[in-house]
């Protein structure tokens, strides 16, 4: 049979557990609110946020909603379409080789300039600034990018 002290300890542990749970829930709510703010900032900017697996196929993990500025929906890239599909066909191999080489060589950052095709078939020059996220052993895991259209005198 438990003593009164043991019962009190059990009650205190339950109360602490409730407080800890509430604290964790508050932290999760705060993190979610911050995420919503960041998403709003990204989606109201001309920059597209892109995260891809650093594997041979560079599959899309996340792409921001403002890919719509080129006529696409973010959902398109989470199922049937890869980001490479919209890179101008003559530049796809260059982009893929640069990504693979920089992943292999241990690079941390890379900047690429190439053209993409809008959903309406128009060419747009873009710059992609990529951070290569690596695991504990230095293996590339994700390509975290910001993509933006390059405006020149001819296309402003």
C-alpha positions in Angstrom: 0.0 0.0 0.0 1.3 3.5 -0.9 2.1 6.0 1.8 0.7 9.5 1.7 4.1 10.8 0.6 4.1 8.4 -2.3 0.6 9.4 -3.3 1.6 13.1 -3.1 4.6 12.4 -5.3 2.3 10.7 -7.8 0.0 13.6 -7.8 2.9 16.1 -8.3 4.2 14.0 -11.2 0.8 14.1 -12.9 0.6 17.8 -12.4 4.1 18.3 -13.8 3.2 16.1 -16.7 0.1 18.2 -17.4 2.2 21.4 -17.1 4.9 20.0 -19.4 2.3 18.9 -21.9 0.8 22.4 -21.9 4.2 24.0 -22.3 5.0 21.7 -25.3 1.6 22.5 -26.8 2.3 26.3 -26.4 5.7 25.9 -28.0 4.2 24.0 -30.9 1.5 26.7 -31.4 4.2 29.4 -31.4 6.2 27.5 -33.9 3.2 27.0 -36.1 2.4 30.7 -35.9 6.0 31.6 -36.9 5.8 29.1 -39.8 2.6 30.8 -41.0 4.3 34.2 -40.9 7.4 32.9 -42.8 5.0 31.3 -45.4 3.2 34.6 -45.8 6.5 36.5 -46.3 7.7 34.0 -48.9 4.5 33.8 -50.8 4.1 37.6 -51.0 7.7 38.0 -52.4 9.0 37.4 -55.9 11.2 34.6 -54.6 10.3 30.9 -54.8 11.4 28.6 -52.0 12.3 25.1 -53.2 13.5 22.1 -51.3 14.6 18.9 -53.1 16.1 15.6 -52.1 19.7 15.5 -53.0 19.3 12.2 -54.9 19.7 11.5 -58.6 16.1 12.5 -59.3 16.1 15.6 -57.1 12.5 15.1 -56.2 10.6 18.1 -54.7 10.0 18.0 -51.0 8.5 21.6 -50.9 7.9 24.4 -53.3 6.2 27.7 -52.3 2.8 28.7 -53.6 4.3 31.6 -55.5 5.5 29.3 -58.2 2.1 30.4 -59.5 3.9 33.5 -61.0 5.0 31.1 -63.7 1.5 29.6 -64.1 2.0 26.4 -62.0 0.5 25.2 -58.8 2.7 23.9 -55.9 0.7 20.7 -55.9 1.8 20.0 -59.4 5.4 19.4 -58.2 4.3 17.1 -55.3 3.0 14.5 -57.6 3.3 14.3 -61.4 5.8 17.0 -62.3 9.4 17.5 -61.3 11.0 20.9 -61.0 13.4 19.9 -63.8 10.5 19.5 -66.2 10.1 23.3 -66.3 13.8 24.0 -66.9 14.3 24.9 -70.6 15.1 21.6 -72.3 18.5 22.7 -73.6 19.7 23.6 -70.1 18.3 20.6 -68.0 21.5 18.5 -68.4 23.7 21.5 -67.4 21.6 22.1 -64.3 21.6 18.4 -63.3 25.3 18.0 -63.9 26.1 21.1 -61.9 24.0 19.9 -59.0 25.5 16.4 -59.0 29.0 17.7 -59.3 28.6 20.2 -56.4 27.0 17.6 -54.2 29.8 15.2 -54.9 32.6 17.7 -54.4 31.4 18.8 -51.0 30.2 22.3 -51.9 27.9 24.1 -49.5 26.5 26.8 -51.8 26.0 27.1 -55.5 24.4 29.7 -57.7 22.9 28.7 -61.1 21.4 30.8 -63.9 19.2 29.1 -66.4 15.8 29.5 -68.2 12.5 28.0 -67.2 9.3 27.6 -69.2 6.1 29.1 -67.9 2.9 27.0 -68.2 2.0 29.2 -71.2 5.3 28.2 -72.9 7.2 31.5 -72.3 10.9 31.4 -71.5 12.0 33.2 -68.3 15.6 33.6 -67.1 16.0 32.8 -63.4 18.7 32.6 -60.8 18.7 29.8 -58.2 20.7 30.1 -55.0 21.2 26.8 -53.4 22.3 25.6 -50.0 23.3 22.0 -50.0 22.2 20.6 -46.6 24.5 17.7 -45.5 24.1 15.0 -43.0 26.5 14.2 -40.1 28.9 12.3 -42.4 28.8 15.1 -45.0 26.5 13.3 -47.4 24.2 15.7 -49.3 20.6 15.3 -48.0 18.6 18.3 -49.4 19.0 21.2 -51.8 17.4 24.3 -50.2 16.9 27.0 -52.8 15.6 30.4 -53.5 14.7 31.1 -57.1 13.9 34.4 -58.7 13.4 35.8 -62.1 16.3 37.8 -63.5 15.1 41.1 -65.0 17.1 42.5 -67.8 16.5 45.6 -69.9 14.9 43.5 -72.5 12.3 41.7 -70.3 11.5 44.3 -67.6 
